Amino acid sequence: MQERSDNALVIVEYLDHLVLIAEVIKDIGRINMIDTRLVPDSQEESTPGEAVAGMILNGLEFANRPWSLTLQFFANKLLDLLFREGVYAAMFNHFKLGRTLDAVHAYGCNVLLKDLALAVVAPQLTVVPAPPLNQALERV
């Protein structure tokens, strides 16, 4: 929406919950973690991590719409805030998303999810030493 007052142009942009989710994805390093496991192609403008993050955001907002409409979803979003400068909607075409899903499958969906979950949880785990075997046997 654009409003004009006293010869000054004011542009109002709507920031919704997707900005918060995108910031959490960036803060916990999900995009970089995925990119270290699914090596980005040097000829592509976007990385597999950005594509996965885009699929997450798209799924949260466009849950009942086909993946082929991802371009429409990102057409009116502030992609500089959601990802990084230089990212535009056409980077999330069905070819890129398909190649990324193929790479995730080749890497192993369960392995990738385990790696990502452990990277977040592992620093917060505390190791409790087990009692010596002789003490455990005395209790039996």
C-alpha positions as CSV (number, residue, x, y, z in Angstrom):
1,M,0.0,0.0,0.0
2,Q,1.3,3.4,-0.9
3,E,0.2,6.6,0.7
4,R,1.1,10.1,-0.2
5,S,1.3,12.9,2.3
6,D,3.1,16.2,2.0
7,N,5.0,15.1,-1.1
8,A,6.5,12.2,0.8
9,L,6.0,8.6,-0.4
10,V,5.4,6.1,2.4
11,I,5.4,2.4,1.5
12,V,3.8,0.1,4.0
13,E,4.7,-3.6,3.9
14,Y,2.9,-6.3,5.8
15,L,5.2,-8.5,7.9
16,D,3.5,-11.6,9.1
17,H,4.5,-14.7,11.2
18,L,6.7,-15.9,8.3
19,V,9.4,-13.4,9.2
20,L,9.6,-14.8,12.7
21,I,9.8,-18.3,11.5
22,A,12.4,-17.4,8.9
23,E,14.5,-15.6,11.6
24,V,14.3,-18.7,13.8
25,I,15.4,-20.9,10.8
26,K,18.4,-18.5,10.2
27,D,19.3,-18.1,13.9
28,I,19.6,-21.8,14.6
29,G,21.6,-22.2,11.4
30,R,19.3,-24.6,9.5
31,I,20.1,-23.2,6.1
32,N,23.8,-23.6,6.6
33,M,23.4,-27.0,8.2
34,I,21.5,-28.2,5.2
35,D,24.0,-26.6,2.8
36,T,26.9,-28.5,4.4
37,R,25.0,-31.8,3.9
38,L,23.5,-31.2,0.5
39,V,26.3,-29.4,-1.3
40,P,25.0,-26.4,-3.3
41,D,25.5,-26.4,-7.1
42,S,27.8,-23.5,-8.0
43,Q,25.7,-22.7,-11.1
44,E,22.5,-22.2,-9.1
45,E,21.6,-18.9,-7.5
46,S,19.9,-20.4,-4.4
47,T,21.1,-23.1,-2.1
48,P,19.3,-26.4,-1.0
49,G,19.0,-24.9,2.5
50,E,17.2,-21.9,1.1
51,A,14.9,-24.2,-0.9
52,V,14.1,-26.3,2.1
53,A,13.4,-23.1,4.2
54,G,11.2,-21.9,1.4
55,M,9.3,-25.1,1.3
56,I,8.8,-24.9,5.1
57,L,7.5,-21.3,4.8
58,N,5.3,-22.2,1.8
59,G,3.8,-25.2,3.7
60,L,2.9,-23.1,6.7
61,E,1.1,-20.5,4.6
62,F,-0.1,-22.4,1.5
63,A,-0.8,-25.7,3.1
64,N,-3.6,-26.8,0.7
65,R,-2.0,-25.5,-2.5
66,P,0.3,-27.4,-4.9
67,W,4.1,-26.8,-4.9
68,S,3.8,-25.5,-8.4
69,L,2.3,-22.3,-6.9
70,T,5.3,-21.5,-4.8
71,L,6.2,-18.7,-7.2
72,Q,2.9,-17.0,-6.5
73,F,3.4,-17.5,-2.8
74,F,6.7,-15.7,-2.8
75,A,5.7,-13.0,-5.3
76,N,4.6,-10.5,-2.7
77,K,6.9,-11.4,0.1
78,L,9.9,-9.5,1.3
79,L,12.5,-12.1,0.4
80,D,15.4,-10.0,1.5
81,L,14.0,-10.3,5.1
82,L,13.1,-13.9,4.8
83,F,16.3,-15.2,3.3
84,R,19.1,-12.8,2.2
85,E,19.6,-9.9,-0.2
86,G,19.4,-11.0,-3.9
87,V,16.8,-13.8,-3.4
88,Y,13.8,-13.5,-5.7
89,A,10.6,-15.5,-6.2
90,A,11.8,-17.2,-9.4
91,M,14.5,-19.0,-7.5
92,F,11.8,-21.2,-5.9
93,N,10.6,-22.8,-9.1
94,H,9.4,-26.4,-9.2
95,F,12.7,-27.4,-10.9
96,K,14.8,-26.2,-8.0
97,L,12.4,-27.6,-5.4
98,G,12.4,-30.9,-7.2
99,R,16.2,-31.1,-7.4
100,T,16.4,-30.3,-3.7
101,L,13.9,-33.0,-2.8
102,D,15.9,-35.4,-4.9
103,A,19.0,-34.4,-3.0
104,V,17.3,-34.9,0.3
105,H,16.1,-38.3,-0.7
106,A,19.6,-39.3,-1.9
107,Y,21.1,-38.1,1.4
108,G,18.4,-39.8,3.4
109,C,15.4,-38.0,4.8
110,N,15.7,-39.7,8.2
111,V,19.5,-39.1,8.4
112,L,19.0,-35.4,7.5
113,L,16.3,-34.8,10.1
114,K,18.4,-36.7,12.7
115,D,21.4,-34.5,11.9
116,L,19.4,-31.3,12.1
117,A,17.7,-32.3,15.4
118,L,20.9,-33.4,17.1
119,A,22.7,-30.2,16.1
120,V,20.1,-28.2,18.1
121,V,19.6,-30.6,21.0
122,A,23.2,-31.9,21.5
123,P,24.6,-28.7,23.1
124,Q,21.9,-28.8,25.7
125,L,22.3,-32.4,26.7
126,T,24.0,-33.3,29.9
127,V,25.7,-36.6,30.3
128,V,24.9,-38.4,33.4
129,P,27.6,-41.0,34.2
130,A,26.4,-44.5,34.8
131,P,27.2,-46.1,38.1
132,P,30.1,-48.5,38.1
133,L,29.1,-52.0,37.0
134,N,29.9,-53.6,40.5
135,Q,27.5,-51.1,42.2
136,A,24.8,-51.9,39.7
137,L,25.2,-55.7,40.3
138,E,25.1,-55.2,44.1
139,R,21.6,-53.7,43.7
140,V,20.3,-56.8,41.9
